[in-house]
Amino acid sequence: MKYKKWLIGLVIMVLVGIVGARFVRNFIFENVGLINRIIYPIGPHREVVWEKGPVEAETAPANRPPNIVFIIVDDLGANDLTYNGGGVANGTVPTPAIDSIAREGVTFSNGYAGHGTCAPSRASVLTGRFPSRIGFVTVPAPAAFLKYIAEKSQDSPHPHVYHEEREDEVPDFMDEGLPPEEITLAELLGQNGYYTALVGKWHLGDAEKLRPDAQGFRQFVMHPSGSALYLPKDDPGVVNAEVDASVSIFEFKNLDYNAASNSGERFRPKGYLTDYWAEEAATVIEHNKNRPFFLYLSFNAVHTPLQATREDYDALPHIENHTLRVYAAMIRALDRGVGRVLDALKQNGLEENTLVVFTSDNGAPSYIGLPDLNQPYRGHKTSFFEGGIHVPFFMKWPSRISKGLAYEHPVGQVDIFATAAAAMGTALPTERVIDGVDLLPFVNRTAGGPPHKMLVWDATIYQSLLAGDWKLQVIEKSHQQWLFNLAQDPSERVNLAKTHPEKLNELKSVLADFNQNERAKPLWPMLLETKKEIDPWDGTDELYLWAN
């Protein structure tokens, strides 16, 4: 009896310990915003003091290396812009500023993101390398948070699997990011006399050694996490759309309305965040009009949380669906922000000799419940179906690129590095493989054929390969494989894996060779696996296995 009581007591203590640990972990991550505000308080608004270039230009803008303005937006769907007859809410929300980049330059009709999620795509842009070559193939996230997400999913139709046995191999969350030994576009341009500035989202590491100023940017202003509130959620000038998804619920509960500059201390921005980033970017242009500069303008729009200004929301009374109306209002603000930047270039006499690139880091997500954002493509953010990686991709340089061009061969954001280097007139690094190519000869038709033999996407257990018209997707763990001929089936509706075994094996062999000889070990191991629907709104219930 004595031993029985002791055993019961021991079991109770263990259970209390387990429950207690889980309670503490859940409390932390359900209140992470509160905890973060205590550790890193948000101060009042303060002006960012940007460097000022020469009062007078030594040479006219036309006679010096081009300015480079790279505009990347977050989670923008392929069908969100009115260029080519698309657009949100059946094209009733015009995007004239963004469209003008395509009209005044070139649109890449087959432009691809570097990945199906935010951070790996941004790593690809800044290095000119496939994420799989860097090993940056999952989104930085605290292990405890991933475990919390897995626990919360156990009652869902597709519960997540958490690999606790790999925790010891994962670095501290602050150290998850773009490795310092990578050469960024900012570093390359800075070494060649460019002033370099980041405005907006970073998402490539929070440790001091990984911050923008350690990766080539002279100055920056950003929000210190992967997402942020656009305005305080109780601001009288904001309209919120809290969708029934764990991501949105967590963000509205825990995210802050904040920014940080080179000092690292958080402060309140000024006004709606999209407008704030645009104004800061315009200030960078004004201050540096007399010297070459690289502006990396990284809007967090239209990433959740879905928040619009009351003014933009009220301007769209014809949209009955509240969530769609808020999202459309965010698109309206985004276009206004891009227009502000383009106007700043024009007003300062810089338009002709500035290379402007516009794109999105991936496609629109499914969890906000708006099914038409990636049309006509199948899939969504996180997937390597076209809806996840086939993104708007425009570029203009009036003095070098003719107006109204359309380029049809597949290109990737990985090409921006080499294109900017060529525009500046500097050689690429020779001690490492650069996967991107200079797109200017292809755009101007002085180079023939496709720029790439293949493009590769990688999420540890899930990979995709595009070679010519043929696209392969493989998940060996779940024995899934898809083969599509995009020339005949751009929406990826007809899986040819069984009917074209020769082509399937050919592409699998190419991918296997890449994996064996060129694929880097992931920077940190995958901890979370989940099954996701490819088409969550059409009832097909076809799933793919995603890892983070």
C-alpha positions in Angstrom: 0.0 0.0 0.0 2.8 2.4 0.9 4.6 1.8 -2.4 1.3 2.1 -4.2 0.6 5.5 -2.6 4.2 6.6 -3.5 3.7 5.5 -7.1 0.4 7.3 -7.4 2.1 10.4 -5.9 4.9 10.2 -8.4 2.6 9.9 -11.3 0.6 12.9 -10.1 3.8 14.9 -9.8 4.9 14.0 -13.3 1.4 14.9 -14.7 1.4 18.2 -12.9 4.9 18.9 -14.2 3.8 18.1 -17.8 0.6 20.1 -17.5 2.5 22.9 -15.8 5.2 23.1 -18.5 2.5 23.1 -21.2 0.6 25.8 -19.3 3.6 27.9 -19.0 4.5 27.4 -22.7 1.0 28.2 -23.8 0.8 31.2 -21.6 4.0 32.6 -23.1 3.0 32.2 -26.7 -0.6 33.4 -26.2 0.8 36.4 -24.4 4.1 36.9 -26.3 3.1 40.4 -27.3 2.7 41.5 -23.7 6.0 39.9 -22.7 7.8 41.4 -25.7 6.5 44.9 -24.8 7.9 44.5 -21.3 11.3 43.4 -22.5 11.4 45.7 -25.5 9.2 48.7 -24.8 7.9 50.8 -27.6 8.8 54.5 -27.4 7.0 57.5 -28.9 7.4 58.3 -32.5 10.7 59.7 -33.6 12.0 60.8 -37.0 14.5 58.6 -38.7 17.7 60.6 -39.4 18.7 59.5 -42.9 22.1 60.3 -44.3 22.2 63.1 -46.9 24.3 62.8 -50.0 26.1 65.6 -51.7 24.3 68.9 -51.9 25.2 69.1 -55.6 25.7 66.2 -58.0 29.2 65.7 -59.3 27.7 64.2 -62.5 24.2 64.3 -64.0 22.0 61.3 -63.2 22.3 60.1 -66.8 26.1 59.9 -66.5 26.5 57.9 -63.4 25.6 54.3 -62.4 21.8 53.7 -62.2 19.9 54.0 -59.0 18.3 50.7 -58.0 14.9 50.5 -56.3 13.7 47.1 -55.5 10.1 46.9 -54.3 9.0 43.6 -52.8 5.6 43.1 -51.3 4.2 40.4 -49.0 1.7 37.7 -49.9 0.4 39.4 -53.0 -1.7 37.2 -55.2 -1.1 36.7 -58.9 -4.6 38.2 -59.6 -4.4 41.2 -57.2 -3.3 43.7 -59.9 -5.4 45.2 -62.7 -2.6 44.9 -65.2 -3.5 42.4 -67.9 -7.2 42.6 -66.9 -7.1 41.1 -63.4 -7.6 42.7 -60.1 -9.3 42.3 -56.7 -13.1 42.3 -56.6 -13.4 41.6 -60.4 -10.9 44.3 -61.3 -12.9 47.1 -59.5 -9.8 48.2 -57.4 -7.4 49.8 -59.8 -3.6 49.5 -59.3 -2.4 52.2 -61.7 1.0 52.9 -60.0 2.1 49.3 -59.9 0.7 48.6 -63.4 2.7 51.6 -64.7 6.0 49.7 -63.9 4.9 47.0 -66.3 3.6 49.4 -68.9 6.7 51.5 -68.9 9.1 48.5 -68.9 8.8 44.8 -69.0 6.5 42.3 -67.5 7.8 38.8 -66.9 4.7 36.7 -67.6 6.4 33.7 -66.0 8.1 35.3 -63.1 8.8 33.1 -60.0 9.4 33.7 -56.4 12.4 32.0 -54.8 10.2 30.0 -52.4 6.6 29.6 -51.3 7.2 31.5 -48.1 8.6 34.9 -47.0 12.1 34.5 -45.6 13.6 32.0 -48.0 12.4 34.1 -51.0 14.0 37.2 -49.5 17.3 35.3 -49.0 17.2 34.3 -52.6 16.6 37.9 -53.8 19.5 39.3 -51.8 22.1 36.6 -52.6 21.2 35.5 -56.2 21.2 31.9 -55.0 18.6 29.2 -54.7 17.5 28.9 -51.0 18.5 25.2 -51.3 22.0 26.2 -52.1 22.2 28.3 -49.0 20.2 25.8 -46.8 17.7 28.5 -46.1 14.6 26.4 -46.8 12.2 27.0 -43.9 10.9 30.1 -42.1 12.7 31.1 -38.9 10.5 30.3 -35.9 11.0 29.5 -32.2 10.9 25.7 -31.6 8.6 26.3 -28.6 6.2 28.2 -30.9 6.1 25.4 -33.4 5.4 22.9 -30.7 2.6 25.1 -29.4 1.1 25.3 -32.9 1.3 21.5 -33.2 -0.5 21.0 -29.9 -3.2 23.5 -30.9 -3.8 21.5 -34.1 -4.5 18.1 -32.6 -8.3 18.4 -32.9 -8.1 19.6 -36.5 -8.7 17.3 -39.5 -5.0 17.4 -40.3 -3.0 17.6 -37.0 0.6 18.7 -37.2 3.5 16.4 -36.3 6.2 18.0 -34.1 9.7 16.4 -34.1 10.8 16.9 -30.5 13.8 14.7 -31.1 15.4 17.4 -33.3 15.2 20.3 -30.9 18.8 20.0 -29.8 19.9 20.6 -33.4 18.0 23.9 -33.7 19.9 27.1 -33.0 18.5 29.9 -30.9 15.7 31.6 -32.8 17.6 34.9 -32.8 20.4 33.1 -34.7 18.1 31.8 -37.4 18.6 33.9 -40.5 20.7 34.6 -43.5 24.3 33.5 -42.8 26.8 36.4 -42.5 29.1 34.7 -44.9 26.6 35.1 -47.7 27.3 38.1 -50.0 24.2 40.3 -50.2 23.2 42.7 -53.0 23.5 45.5 -50.5 27.1 44.5 -49.7 28.0 44.2 -53.4 26.6 47.6 -54.3 27.9 49.2 -51.1 31.4 48.1 -52.0 31.0 49.8 -55.3 30.1 53.2 -54.0 26.3 52.9 -53.5 24.4 54.2 -50.6 22.2 51.4 -49.4 19.0 51.6 -47.4 16.3 49.2 -46.2 12.8 50.3 -45.5 10.1 47.8 -44.3 10.2 44.1 -43.6 13.5 42.3 -43.0 12.8 38.8 -41.7 16.3 37.4 -42.2 17.5 37.3 -38.6 17.2 39.2 -35.4 20.7 38.7 -33.9 23.0 41.7 -34.2 25.2 39.8 -36.6 22.2 39.1 -38.9 20.6 42.6 -38.9 20.4 44.7 -42.1 23.4 46.9 -41.0 25.5 43.7 -40.7 24.4 42.6 -44.1 25.4 45.6 -46.2 22.7 48.2 -45.5 24.1 51.6 -44.3 20.8 52.5 -42.8 17.4 50.9 -42.2 14.0 51.3 -40.7 11.9 48.1 -40.3 9.4 46.2 -38.2 11.4 43.8 -36.0 9.5 40.6 -36.7 8.0 38.8 -39.7 4.8 40.8 -39.4 3.4 43.9 -37.6 0.1 45.8 -37.0 -0.5 48.5 -39.6 -2.2 50.6 -36.9 -3.2 49.9 -33.3 -6.2 47.6 -33.6 -8.3 50.1 -31.5 -7.3 53.1 -33.6 -10.4 55.1 -34.7 -8.9 55.3 -38.2 -8.5 51.5 -38.7 -10.8 48.8 -40.0 -9.9 45.2 -38.9 -10.8 41.9 -40.5 -10.0 39.1 -38.0 -10.4 35.9 -40.0 -11.0 32.6 -38.3 -7.4 31.3 -38.7 -4.8 30.6 -36.1 -2.3 32.9 -37.8 -4.7 35.9 -37.8 -5.9 35.2 -34.2 -2.3 35.1 -32.9 -1.3 38.2 -34.8 -4.2 40.4 -33.6 -3.5 39.2 -30.1 0.3 39.6 -30.0 1.7 41.8 -32.7 2.6 45.4 -32.1 2.4 48.6 -34.1 6.1 49.5 -34.1 9.3 50.1 -36.0 13.0 50.1 -35.3 15.9 51.9 -37.0 19.7 51.5 -36.7 19.6 52.0 -33.0 17.5 48.9 -32.6 15.1 50.6 -30.2 11.4 50.2 -31.0 9.1 53.2 -31.5 5.7 54.1 -32.9 5.6 54.8 -36.6 3.6 57.7 -38.0 0.3 56.8 -39.6 -0.8 53.7 -41.5 2.3 51.4 -41.9 2.1 51.1 -45.7 2.0 54.9 -46.0 4.8 55.3 -43.5 7.2 53.0 -45.4 6.4 54.8 -48.6 7.1 58.2 -47.0 10.4 57.0 -45.5 11.4 55.6 -48.9 10.6 58.9 -50.6 12.8 60.6 -48.0 15.7 58.2 -48.8 15.3 59.1 -52.5 15.2 62.9 -51.8 18.3 62.8 -49.6 20.3 60.7 -52.0 19.3 62.2 -55.4 22.9 63.3 -56.1 24.6 59.9 -55.7 23.9 56.3 -56.7 21.7 54.5 -54.2 20.1 51.1 -53.6 16.7 51.2 -52.0 15.3 47.9 -50.8 11.6 48.8 -50.1 10.0 45.8 -48.5 6.3 46.4 -47.8 4.6 44.0 -45.3 1.4 44.6 -47.2 -0.8 42.6 -47.9 0.3 40.1 -45.2 -2.0 39.5 -42.3 -3.2 41.0 -40.0 -5.8 42.4 -42.4 -6.1 46.1 -41.5 -7.1 49.0 -43.7 -7.6 52.7 -43.1 -11.1 53.8 -42.7 -10.7 56.2 -45.7 -9.6 53.4 -48.0 -12.3 51.0 -46.7 -15.0 53.7 -47.2 -13.8 54.3 -50.7 -14.9 50.7 -51.7 -18.6 50.5 -50.7 -19.5 48.2 -53.6 -17.6 45.3 -52.0 -20.0 43.5 -49.7 -17.7 40.9 -48.2 -16.0 42.5 -45.3 -12.8 40.6 -45.4 -12.5 41.1 -49.2 -13.2 44.9 -48.7 -10.5 45.2 -46.1 -8.0 43.3 -48.3 -8.9 45.4 -51.3 -8.4 48.6 -49.3 -5.0 47.3 -48.4 -4.2 46.8 -52.1 -5.4 50.4 -52.7 -3.0 51.7 -50.0 -0.2 49.6 -51.4 -0.6 51.0 -54.9 -0.7 54.5 -53.4 2.6 53.8 -51.6 4.3 52.5 -54.8 3.0 55.6 -56.5 4.6 57.8 -53.8 8.0 56.3 -54.5 7.7 56.5 -58.3 6.7 60.2 -57.9 9.7 60.8 -55.7 12.0 59.5 -58.5 10.3 61.6 -61.1 10.3 64.8 -59.0 14.0 64.4 -58.3 14.9 63.9 -62.0 15.9 60.3 -61.4 13.3 58.3 -63.3 15.2 57.7 -66.5 18.3 56.2 -64.9 16.7 54.2 -62.2 16.2 50.4 -62.4 12.9 49.7 -60.6 11.8 46.1 -59.9 8.5 45.1 -58.4 7.5 41.6 -57.2 6.0 39.6 -54.4 7.8 37.2 -52.1 5.1 34.5 -52.7 1.5 34.0 -53.6 -1.5 34.8 -51.5 -2.3 32.5 -48.5 -5.4 30.3 -48.3 -6.1 30.9 -44.6 -7.6 34.4 -45.2 -10.5 32.6 -47.0 -10.5 34.6 -50.3 -10.4 32.0 -53.2 -9.7 34.1 -56.2 -6.4 35.9 -55.3 -4.1 33.5 -57.2 -6.3 32.9 -60.2 -5.8 31.4 -62.7 -3.3 29.3 -60.8 -3.8 26.5 -58.4 -2.4 26.5 -54.9 -1.3 29.2 -52.5 1.4 30.4 -50.2 3.6 27.6 -48.8 2.9 25.4 -51.8 5.1 25.0 -54.9 2.0 24.9 -57.1 1.9 28.0 -59.3 -0.4 29.9 -56.9 2.4 29.8 -54.3 5.4 30.8 -56.5 4.1 32.3 -59.8 4.1 36.0 -58.8 3.8 39.5 -60.4 7.2 40.5 -61.6 7.8 43.8 -63.4 10.9 45.9 -64.2 11.6 49.2 -65.8 14.6 51.3 -66.6 13.5 53.9 -69.1 16.9 54.7 -70.5 17.7 51.0 -71.1 14.4 49.1 -71.4 11.8 49.8 -74.0 8.2 50.3 -72.9 5.5 47.7 -72.9 7.7 44.6 -73.3 6.6 41.1 -72.3 9.1 38.4 -71.7 7.7 34.8 -71.7 10.5 32.5 -70.6 10.7 31.6 -66.9 12.7 33.9 -64.7 13.1 34.1 -61.0 13.7 36.6 -58.2 17.1 34.9 -58.0 18.0 36.9 -61.1 17.7 40.3 -59.5 21.2 40.1 -58.0 23.0 39.4 -61.3 20.8 42.0 -63.1 21.5 44.7 -60.6 25.3 43.9 -60.7 25.3 44.1 -64.5 23.4 47.4 -64.5 26.0 48.8 -62.1 28.8 47.4 -64.2 30.5 45.1 -61.6 31.4 41.5 -61.8 29.7 38.8 -59.9 31.5 37.0 -57.0 33.6 34.2 -58.4 34.2 32.2 -55.2 30.6 30.9 -55.0 27.8 29.8 -57.4 25.4 32.5 -58.4 22.2 30.9 -59.7 20.7 34.1 -61.1 21.5 35.6 -64.5 21.5 39.1 -65.9 18.1 39.5 -67.5 18.8 42.7 -69.5 20.2 41.0 -72.6 17.2 38.7 -72.6 14.7 41.5 -72.2 16.4 43.5 -74.9 16.6 40.4 -77.2 20.4 40.5 -77.5 20.5 37.1 -75.9 18.4 34.2 -77.2 16.9 31.2 -75.6 15.7 30.8 -72.0 17.8 32.3 -69.2 17.6 29.1 -67.1 17.9 25.3 -67.8 16.0 24.9 -64.5 14.6 26.5 -61.4 14.5 24.7 -58.1 12.3 25.1 -55.0 13.0 23.3 -51.7 11.2 22.9 -48.3 13.3 20.0 -46.9 10.9 17.1 -47.6 9.1 18.9 -50.5 10.8 19.9 -53.7 9.9 21.2 -57.1 11.8 21.6 -60.4 10.9 23.6 -63.5 12.7 22.7 -66.7 11.3 24.2 -69.9 7.6 23.6 -70.0 7.8 20.7 -67.6 7.3 21.0 -63.8 8.0 18.3 -61.2 6.9 18.3 -57.6 8.0 15.5 -55.3 7.4 14.6 -51.7 9.2 11.3 -51.2 8.1 10.9 -47.6 4.4 10.8 -48.5 5.1 9.1 -51.9 3.6 12.1 -53.8 4.7 13.2 -57.2 3.2 15.6 -59.7 4.2 16.2 -63.3 2.7 19.1 -65.3 3.2 20.5 -68.8 2.7 24.2 -68.0 2.5 25.2 -71.7 -0.6 23.0 -72.0 -1.8 23.1 -68.4 -0.7 26.3 -66.6 -3.2 25.8 -63.9 -1.8 22.3 -63.1 -5.0 20.4 -63.2 -3.8 17.3 -65.1 -1.1 15.2 -63.3 1.0 13.5 -66.0 3.2 11.5 -63.6 1.6 8.1 -64.5 1.1 8.8 -68.2 4.6 10.2 -68.9 7.0 8.0 -66.9 10.0 8.8 -69.1 9.7 12.5 -68.5 9.0 11.9 -64.8 12.1 9.8 -64.4 14.2 12.3 -66.4 13.3 15.2 -64.1 13.6 13.2 -61.0 17.1 12.3 -62.1 18.0 15.9 -62.7 16.7 16.8 -59.2 18.6 13.9 -57.6 21.8 15.1 -59.3 21.2 18.6 -57.9 20.5 17.3 -54.5 23.7 15.2 -54.4 26.1 17.8 -55.8 24.7 21.2 -55.1 22.0 21.1 -52.4 23.3 22.4 -49.0 22.3 21.0 -45.7 19.4 22.9 -44.1 20.6 25.7 -41.8 18.3 24.2 -39.1 16.3 21.0 -39.1 12.6 20.8 -39.9 10.6 20.5 -36.8 7.0 20.7 -37.9 5.1 18.7 -40.5 1.5 19.3 -41.6 -0.8 18.3 -44.4 -2.4 21.1 -46.3 -5.1 21.3 -48.9 -4.0 22.4 -52.4 -7.4 23.8 -53.2 -9.2 24.4 -49.8 -12.2 26.0 -51.4 -13.1 23.6 -54.2 -13.8 20.5 -52.1 -11.3 18.3 -53.8 -9.4 17.7 -50.6 -6.2 16.9 -52.3 -3.3 17.3 -49.8 0.4 18.0 -49.8 2.9 17.6 -47.0 4.5 20.8 -45.8 7.4 21.2 -43.4 8.9 23.9 -41.3 
